[in-house]
Amino acid sequence: MAQWMSDNKLKLNDNNSKVIVFNPSNTGTPEHFRTFSICGTDIATKTSVKDLGVYFERNLSIEQQVKAICASCYFHLANIGALRNSDKRIEFKLCVLTWKALHDQATHYLYNILTFYSPERNLRSIDQRLLNVPSARTQLGRRAFQHSF
């Protein structure tokens, strides 16, 4: 093995090398297969190893792989819930920023972007100080502060 690795310009990484002996029956690893000596390095056999994101187990089961996938799915589902809450936070921050702009507690350029809704005829909402949402022509324009509601 050492000669083959040397011929192919390969070097054994002692810290990252793992050996597994596949044994479909649950009798355990035979005594003479507990450790391997490769290129002068003793490497103990493992009950499972992970390679390219897939777990291989000594008894050829997929139990550890299923556990890892379930844990990953749970993590990503929890993150989806956090994303939903972040939309509410962004909307709340925009409302606070708009309120501050209307009450002279924010910078003046924000107040200057706001335009009040003025209906062409007399409506009950005329004295409610509603804001007008200007139209935007592009997707990037819709992301601007004045179009974000």
Secondary structure, 3 states (H helix, E strand, C coil): CHHHHHHCCCCCCCCCCCEECCCCCCCCCCHHHCEEEECCEEEEEECEEEECCEEEECCCCCHHHHHHHHHHHHHHHHHHHHHHHHHHHHHHHHHHHHHHHHCCCCCHHHHHHCEECCCCCCCHHHHCCCEECCCCCCHHHHCCHHHCC
